Amino acid sequence: MQKELQPKDTNERKWGSIIHGSAFAGMLFPLALALGPLLVWMLKKHESDYLNKQGRKAINFQLTVLLISFVCVLLSILIKPLIALAFMTGIGGLVFAVMAAVMVYKEGDFEYPFYFKII
């Protein structure tokens, strides 16, 4: 873990965890997969560099999941089984969001296995 990613107190850990866990709103509305972390990040990014970095990680990963899912849905017009891959990608995004929320709360940081640096 890098020095600058250390939370200063339990309040920062809590908000970092909320940033990652807010992607769970994607269960209700698919675009909320990225909008949940985006809204919380926008509210808290000015409070600390730690929350800013956690928000960027969460948003970048969830936007990557949305992009992959969207491409799979479009390509499923030609290749039908890709619709299942789009669904599994969305579920994977939610699973990693829960893992990130728990790890950030317990240890202070979580590194997603892959994401495009969009933000």
C-alpha positions in Angstrom: 0.0 0.0 0.0 1.3 3.4 -0.9 1.8 6.0 1.8 -0.5 8.6 0.3 -3.4 6.1 0.2 -3.5 5.7 4.0 -6.7 6.9 5.5 -6.2 9.4 8.3 -9.1 8.1 10.5 -12.0 5.7 10.5 -14.3 8.3 9.0 -12.2 8.3 5.8 -12.2 4.5 5.8 -16.0 4.6 6.1 -16.4 7.1 3.2 -14.0 5.2 1.1 -16.0 2.1 1.7 -19.2 3.9 0.8 -17.7 5.1 -2.4 -16.9 1.6 -3.6 -20.1 0.1 -2.2 -22.4 2.7 -3.8 -21.9 0.8 -7.1 -24.4 -1.6 -5.6 -27.1 0.8 -6.7 -26.5 -0.8 -10.1 -28.8 -3.6 -9.0 -31.7 -1.2 -9.4 -30.5 0.8 -12.4 -27.6 -0.4 -14.5 -26.0 3.0 -15.1 -26.0 3.5 -11.3 -23.1 1.1 -11.3 -20.9 4.1 -12.1 -23.3 6.9 -11.0 -23.3 5.8 -7.4 -19.6 6.1 -6.9 -19.5 9.3 -9.0 -22.1 11.1 -6.8 -20.4 10.1 -3.5 -16.9 10.9 -5.0 -18.1 14.4 -6.1 -19.4 15.1 -2.6 -16.3 13.9 -0.8 -13.3 14.3 -3.2 -12.4 17.7 -1.8 -12.2 16.5 1.8 -9.0 14.4 1.3 -6.6 13.0 -1.3 -7.4 9.5 0.0 -11.1 9.8 -0.8 -10.2 11.4 -4.2 -8.0 8.5 -5.1 -10.5 5.9 -3.9 -13.3 7.6 -5.9 -11.2 7.6 -9.0 -10.4 3.9 -8.7 -14.1 3.0 -8.1 -15.4 5.2 -11.0 -12.7 4.0 -13.5 -13.4 0.4 -12.7 -17.2 0.7 -12.9 -17.0 2.7 -16.1 -14.8 -0.1 -17.5 -17.4 -2.7 -16.5 -20.1 -0.6 -18.2 -18.1 -0.2 -21.4 -17.3 -3.9 -21.6 -21.0 -4.8 -21.0 -22.2 -2.3 -23.5 -19.8 -3.6 -26.2 -20.9 -7.2 -25.5 -24.6 -6.2 -25.7 -23.9 -4.5 -29.1 -21.9 -7.5 -30.4 -24.6 -9.9 -29.2 -26.6 -8.8 -32.2 -24.1 -10.8 -34.2 -22.9 -13.3 -31.7 -25.8 -14.3 -29.3 -23.8 -15.8 -26.4 -22.1 -12.4 -25.8 -25.3 -11.3 -24.0 -24.4 -13.8 -21.2 -20.9 -12.3 -21.1 -22.4 -8.8 -20.7 -24.5 -10.0 -17.8 -21.6 -11.8 -16.1 -19.4 -8.7 -16.5 -22.1 -6.6 -14.7 -22.3 -9.2 -11.9 -18.5 -9.3 -11.6 -18.5 -5.5 -11.3 -20.8 -5.8 -8.3 -18.8 -8.5 -6.7 -15.6 -6.5 -7.0 -17.4 -3.4 -5.6 -18.4 -5.4 -2.5 -14.9 -6.8 -2.1 -13.4 -3.3 -2.5 -15.8 -1.8 0.1 -14.9 -4.5 2.6 -11.2 -4.2 2.0 -11.1 -0.4 2.1 -12.9 -0.5 5.4 -10.7 -3.2 6.9 -7.3 -2.4 5.4 -7.6 1.1 3.9 -7.0 0.2 0.2 -8.1 -2.1 -2.6 -6.6 -2.5 -6.0 -9.0 -3.6 -8.8 -7.6 -6.3 -11.1 -8.1 -4.1 -14.2 -9.6 -0.8 -15.3 -9.1 1.9 -17.9 -8.0 5.2 -16.5 -10.8 7.3 -17.7 -10.9 9.9 -14.9 
